[in-house]
Amino acid sequence: MLRDAPDDDWKAEQVADCLVGPIGCSFLRDLELSGSGYLFSRGRFVREHVNISDVALRWLGQPDFFDNPLTQPRKNRVVINEPTLLVFGPGSSIYGHWLLDFMPRIVIAQQLLGAALDDFVLPLPSDTPAWVVRMIHLFCGIEPARFRYYARHDDIVVCTRACIPSYAHSGRRGDYILHPMMRSFYARFGNPGARRTKRRICISRRDQERQTLGTWRIFETREMMERMALARGYEIVQPELMSFPEQIELFRLANCILGEHGSGMHAAVFADPGTTVATVGAWNRHQFNIAAAFEQRAICMNRYRVIQGWDNLPFRFSATEDDLTRLFDMIDKVQGLAPSEFARFAAAMMVSGP
């Protein structure tokens, strides 16, 4: 990491060892679902003790929140008598949440229930992006006819027989230590380990800055970073313009992936071990934890100038040409190291504290 520190040092951070809880499924009767995935059983909120669930709980504490069922009573009561599989929550319109949070829950249920899961239906808000259904169909084999849509603001859905799979990570805020099953799941796709001519790719958010359903971020010096990337032999790519199989192949082909931190970079779950994944700005641990679980090399340039903060969205930030040059140089340096050399290199930079 290149932190915003007076000494301008590169510093290493180590993903902490963590005992991830056992995975499995819970089964409840007459579970009530509404809004962005709020779950209630006999009038009490169902807390799953992961960040996603705690976000829902926090939203319930905000009376003016746009789909709060406690302050905005639902008009319609919809009963689903078929067995239901409940896997989503806040963030269900965001690509990275489906990769790390929601889709692995479907896999856990499939492993536990086997063919019995074929009788289950999956509720989703009616404003769910169309790509979500395509994604679940490709990766989990769930046919579109098995989804049951409800109006986020108008309906309360009563699931007479509900299955709630666990998450495949530790789930605490800022933590997300991944369960090993996640790697075994994503390793099924795109012929991992096959001999390929590797490429350097730079993920561009040029069309996502004002269209994403997540946090709006505008990197003021994105064009400069992309010009520098082209000069160093990177290809500028926009994965959202590709089909899911094409996206998988794109990341399998990469030996280096550069981009702004966010959901798009979480597709590194499809990259081979040893791939270098470098991100700029808005740092949190998710990308480091993906790298730890998938045996990749993660670099984050966490020094940038904030132009407009989170309280006045969109969040705007920029980076200097010198810092970006140092980032590219660091990528080149670690790219040429064997795994054992990289481990020694990281250990030599290790510092104590957060």
Phi and psi in degrees as a GROMACS rama.xvg file:
@    title "Ramachandran Plot"
@    xaxis  label "Phi"
@    yaxis  label "Psi"
@TYPE xy
-105.264  100.239  LEU-2
-86.6975  163.642  ARG-3
-82.3863  76.3936  ASP-4
-127.241  150.89  ALA-5
-58.9526  -31.7233  PRO-6
-84.0983  -4.50445  ASP-7
57.9126  24.6763  ASP-8
-79.5085  147.42  ASP-9
-76.5117  138.745  TRP-10
-131.948  149.165  LYS-11
-104.806  142.096  ALA-12
-121.897  141.918  GLU-13
-108.762  130.966  GLN-14
-66.7452  126.828  VAL-15
-69.0739  145.928  ALA-16
-66.0585  139.904  ASP-17
-149.288  135.054  CYS-18
-85.4885  107.652  LEU-19
-80.9048  136.435  VAL-20
-63.3548  162.277  GLY-21
-64.2518  148.624  PRO-22
-99.9064  154.18  ILE-23
170.233  -161.045  GLY-24
-133.445  146.737  CYS-25
-109.357  149.647  SER-26
-126.399  127.705  PHE-27
-132.348  156.081  LEU-28
-108.191  147.86  ARG-29
53.8258  45.1258  ASP-30
-79.8118  137.155  LEU-31
-103.775  130.997  GLU-32
-123.571  138.433  LEU-33
-157.105  169.908  SER-34
53.2649  -132.182  GLY-35
-84.6925  18.4252  SER-36
110.609  25.0568  GLY-37
-70.298  129.301  TYR-38
-115.222  131.308  LEU-39
-130.739  137.523  PHE-40
-123.865  116.794  SER-41
52.7037  41.672  ARG-42
83.082  0.557858  GLY-43
-113.046  138.383  ARG-44
-65.9261  135.133  PHE-45
-90.2064  105.569  VAL-46
-95.7878  127.411  ARG-47
-99.8301  2.26697  GLU-48
58.5753  40.1579  HIS-49
-132.513  165.541  VAL-50
-58.8223  -40.6073  ASN-51
-57.7235  -47.8511  ILE-52
-65.9898  -37.5185  SER-53
-69.9929  -29.2952  ASP-54
-62.6846  -44.829  VAL-55
-59.2836  -41.8388  ALA-56
-63.8284  -39.4592  LEU-57
-65.0989  -40.4589  ARG-58
-64.0257  -35.2364  TRP-59
-63.4512  -24.3336  LEU-60
-84.379  2.59342  GLY-61
-111.134  98.4839  GLN-62
-54.6493  -31.9106  PRO-63
-91.7141  5.4653  ASP-64
-63.898  144.912  PHE-65
-61.3761  -27.1053  PHE-66
-130.308  32.2147  ASP-67
-69.1235  112.088  ASN-68
-71.2999  -17.2638  PRO-69
-74.0723  -29.8171  LEU-70
-108.987  -9.51598  THR-71
-128.404  80.7711  GLN-72
-55.6311  141.225  PRO-73
-79.9837  146.719  ARG-74
-86.0913  -32.465  LYS-75
-116.439  137.662  ASN-76
-110.385  114.207  ARG-77
-110.092  123.828  VAL-78
-104.637  128.085  VAL-79
-109.248  112.364  ILE-80
-85.741  -19.3168  ASN-81
-69.7796  153.586  GLU-82
-63.6025  137.619  PRO-83
-116.702  147.072  THR-84
-112.441  118.569  LEU-85
-109.561  114.495  LEU-86
-128.042  -11.9798  VAL-87
-108.043  171.648  PHE-88
-163.908  -159.843  GLY-89
-51.826  137.496  PRO-90
93.4953  13.0847  GLY-91
-73.1216  -4.96263  SER-92
-102.261  9.17842  SER-93
-113.09  128.361  ILE-94
-53.2244  -49.9851  TYR-95
-62.5401  -32.4974  GLY-96
-67.6196  -33.9244  HIS-97
-69.6516  -36.3992  TRP-98
-66.7979  -45.9189  LEU-99
-97.2387  -26.9898  LEU-100
-108.304  -59.8098  ASP-101
-88.2848  -45.6192  PHE-102
-64.7579  -39.926  MET-103
-59.7361  -24.8179  PRO-104
-66.9374  -37.5524  ARG-105
-61.5126  -42.0645  ILE-106
-63.5545  -40.7558  VAL-107
-59.6766  -44.5847  ILE-108
-64.5425  -38.5045  ALA-109
-63.693  -40.772  GLN-110
-67.9387  -33.9922  GLN-111
-79.5131  -44.7981  LEU-112
-96.3075  -19.8697  LEU-113
58.88  -136.333  GLY-114
-63.4692  -22.1301  ALA-115
-62.1976  -23.5406  ALA-116
-69.2778  -17.1464  LEU-117
-61.3192  -20.4893  ASP-118
-85.9175  -6.08823  ASP-119
-89.0371  149.375  PHE-120
-114.036  158.791  VAL-121
-117.822  111.988  LEU-122
-72.2769  143.057  PRO-123
-145.525  148.562  LEU-124
-61.8691  145.98  PRO-125
-67.0624  -17.7399  SER-126
-95.5466  16.3111  ASP-127
-63.0926  132.904  THR-128
-57.4231  144.714  PRO-129
-61.016  -29.4392  ALA-130
-65.7633  -23.0444  TRP-131
-62.1819  -45.5072  VAL-132
-64.0483  -42.2644  VAL-133
-63.0874  -39.4155  ARG-134
-64.2659  -47.7184  MET-135
-64.976  -36.8121  ILE-136
-64.1157  -45.7126  HIS-137
-66.4812  -48.5425  LEU-138
-85.5877  -29.5892  PHE-139
-118.608  -7.68851  CYS-140
74.3071  18.1069  GLY-141
-82.3588  120.334  ILE-142
-72.032  145.079  GLU-143
-55.664  -28.9699  PRO-144
-66.879  -13.6164  ALA-145
-90.8749  1.47915  ARG-146
-89.8879  143.464  PHE-147
-121.931  118.016  ARG-148
-97.9007  144.344  TYR-149
-135.612  157.45  TYR-150
-81.2507  119.484  ALA-151
-55.9141  -36.5751  ARG-152
-97.5091  -15.8244  HIS-153
-113.556  -25.9638  ASP-154
-106.988  143.546  ASP-155
-115.812  124.139  ILE-156
-101.404  124.15  VAL-157
-99.1467  113.083  VAL-158
-96.2233  104.402  CYS-159
-65.3069  -30.4458  THR-160
-137.156  106.752  ARG-161
-118.618  140.753  ALA-162
-113.049  127.413  CYS-163
-120.008  103.426  ILE-164
-71.7588  155.448  PRO-165
-73.7967  167.894  SER-166
-83.8278  157.993  TYR-167
-100.834  36.3029  ALA-168
-155.781  171.499  HIS-169
-67.6952  -31.4967  SER-170
82.2851  -7.30193  GLY-171
-69.7992  154.965  ARG-172
-58.3505  126.435  ARG-173
76.6187  6.44231  GLY-174
-105.533  -83.4269  ASP-175
59.6469  47.7399  TYR-176
-72.4904  122.856  ILE-177
-84.3333  139.788  LEU-178
-71.8932  143.32  HIS-179
-56.9479  -24.5768  PRO-180
-62.0402  -25.9246  MET-181
-65.2847  -40.0101  MET-182
-67.9676  -41.9098  ARG-183
-64.4471  -31.9848  SER-184
-68.7783  -52.9985  PHE-185
-71.4548  -17.8841  TYR-186
-69.7557  -11.8689  ALA-187
-72.2064  -19.0382  ARG-188
-108.49  141.428  PHE-189
78.2595  18.4999  GLY-190
53.3244  62.8546  ASN-191
-61.997  144.705  PRO-192
83.093  -6.11575  GLY-193
-66.3034  150.551  ALA-194
-70.0771  125.11  ARG-195
-141.477  156.12  ARG-196
-80.9087  112.676  THR-197
-77.9829  151.295  LYS-198
-130.908  159.245  ARG-199
-100.076  130.323  ARG-200
-126.221  146.116  ILE-201
-118.7  118.029  CYS-202
-80.922  120.777  ILE-203
-99.3969  135.611  SER-204
-104.992  25.1596  ARG-205
-57.2195  -33.9142  ARG-206
-101.155  5.3876  ASP-207
-108.066  -11.1111  GLN-208
-61.7035  -32.7807  GLU-209
-120.267  12.4057  ARG-210
-117.804  -17.2766  GLN-211
-61.5636  146.372  THR-212
-86.06  -4.1016  LEU-213
-92.1248  -150.503  GLY-214
-71.927  131.227  THR-215
-73.7135  124.408  TRP-216
-130.569  134.398  ARG-217
-123.009  115.353  ILE-218
-91.3976  103.676  PHE-219
-62.5316  -27.1831  GLU-220
-107.113  27.2638  THR-221
-60.0874  -46.0867  ARG-222
-61.1426  -38.0238  GLU-223
-64.4404  -43.622  MET-224
-61.2809  -41.2832  MET-225
-68.2684  -37.0523  GLU-226
-63.3329  -42.6672  ARG-227
-63.5368  -38.5034  MET-228
-63.6589  -45.2778  ALA-229
-59.3268  -41.2027  LEU-230
-64.9405  -23.2495  ALA-231
-101.145  11.4932  ARG-232
92.2192  14.8738  GLY-233
-85.1311  153.164  TYR-234
-99.9704  133.668  GLU-235
-87.9078  122.385  ILE-236
-131.208  153.031  VAL-237
-124.183  93.3843  GLN-238
-59.2916  -29.6439  PRO-239
-64.8387  -15.5787  GLU-240
-87.2427  -2.10825  LEU-241
-106.902  159.893  MET-242
-71.9435  165.038  SER-243
-61.925  -43.2499  PHE-244
-59.9121  -37.2633  PRO-245
-67.1504  -37.0952  GLU-246
-63.7719  -43.2894  GLN-247
-59.0033  -47.8132  ILE-248
-63.9962  -38.0381  GLU-249
-56.5481  -47.0072  LEU-250
-76.1409  -30.4816  PHE-251
-65.564  -32.088  ARG-252
-76.778  -14.6502  LEU-253
-86.3273  137.123  ALA-254
-104.179  -8.55656  ASN-255
-149.179  131.529  CYS-256
-125.709  121.963  ILE-257
-119.88  141.274  LEU-258
178.053  175.621  GLY-259
-74.2745  142.122  GLU-260
-60.555  137.228  HIS-261
158.502  -171.544  GLY-262
-56.9516  -40.391  SER-263
-58.5323  -32.332  GLY-264
-76.7016  -16.363  MET-265
-69.141  -13.5973  HIS-266
-66.4959  -0.235131  ALA-267
-60.1367  -11.6748  ALA-268
-59.8335  -17.9244  VAL-269
-95.1145  -6.79049  PHE-270
-81.1905  152.846  ALA-271
-73.5282  157.434  ASP-272
-55.7382  143.911  PRO-273
91.5962  -11.1272  GLY-274
-65.6559  139.013  THR-275
-91.1552  127.121  THR-276
-120.345  114.985  VAL-277
-117.538  130.371  ALA-278
-124.787  156.035  THR-279
-121.477  125.166  VAL-280
78.5538  163.58  GLY-281
48.6122  49.1056  ALA-282
-69.9618  139.796  TRP-283
-145.309  -178.665  ASN-284
-78.6085  -9.33498  ARG-285
-54.9359  -48.5837  HIS-286
-66.9981  -36.5201  GLN-287
-63.7842  -39.3208  PHE-288
-71.0793  -33.9183  ASN-289
-61.8344  -45.867  ILE-290
-61.0411  -40.4297  ALA-291
-64.5882  -42.6801  ALA-292
-72.6754  -31.0972  ALA-293
-106.666  12.3712  PHE-294
57.3919  50.3405  GLU-295
-113.063  172.093  GLN-296
-108.144  118.917  ARG-297
-108.008  132.924  ALA-298
-127.87  134.887  ILE-299
-130.683  125.081  CYS-300
-91.9171  101.502  MET-301
-102.709  29.307  ASN-302
-119.302  120.691  ARG-303
-157.778  164.364  TYR-304
-99.6341  121.334  ARG-305
-79.7396  125.032  VAL-306
-96.8062  -37.8692  ILE-307
-147.562  122.858  GLN-308
-82.7157  179.977  GLY-309
-60.6264  -30.8917  TRP-310
-73.4156  -10.5738  ASP-311
-132.12  68.6077  ASN-312
-62.1669  151.031  LEU-313
-76.1888  151.972  PRO-314
-71.4774  124.707  PHE-315
-116.753  136.773  ARG-316
-149.653  163.851  PHE-317
-144.7  165.425  SER-318
-134.275  152.057  ALA-319
-80.4536  157.873  THR-320
-63.7255  -36.1574  GLU-321
-63.1991  -43.8066  ASP-322
-66.4373  -39.3303  ASP-323
-65.5222  -37.1704  LEU-324
-61.5895  -42.9025  THR-325
-62.9726  -36.7115  ARG-326
-62.4877  -49.1965  LEU-327
-61.0714  -39.659  PHE-328
-64.4629  -39.1251  ASP-329
-66.3404  -39.8501  MET-330
-57.9023  -47.096  ILE-331
-60.5936  -38.0625  ASP-332
-66.3649  -48.5984  LYS-333
-75.8415  -25.4888  VAL-334
-62.4915  -31.3726  GLN-335
-88.1892  2.77454  GLY-336
-93.9401  138.176  LEU-337
-67.7127  158.548  ALA-338
-51.8457  -42.6426  PRO-339
-66.2515  -38.0476  SER-340
-67.6801  -39.3853  GLU-341
-63.4647  -40.1888  PHE-342
-61.7254  -42.1439  ALA-343
-67.211  -38.7178  ARG-344
-61.8024  -45.7373  PHE-345
-65.6821  -40.0468  ALA-346
-64.9933  -34.1205  ALA-347
-67.3483  -25.7064  ALA-348
-93.6191  -4.13969  MET-349
-61.8164  133.238  MET-350
-124.137  156.503  VAL-351
-84.4277  160.808  SER-352
88.5685  173.549  GLY-353
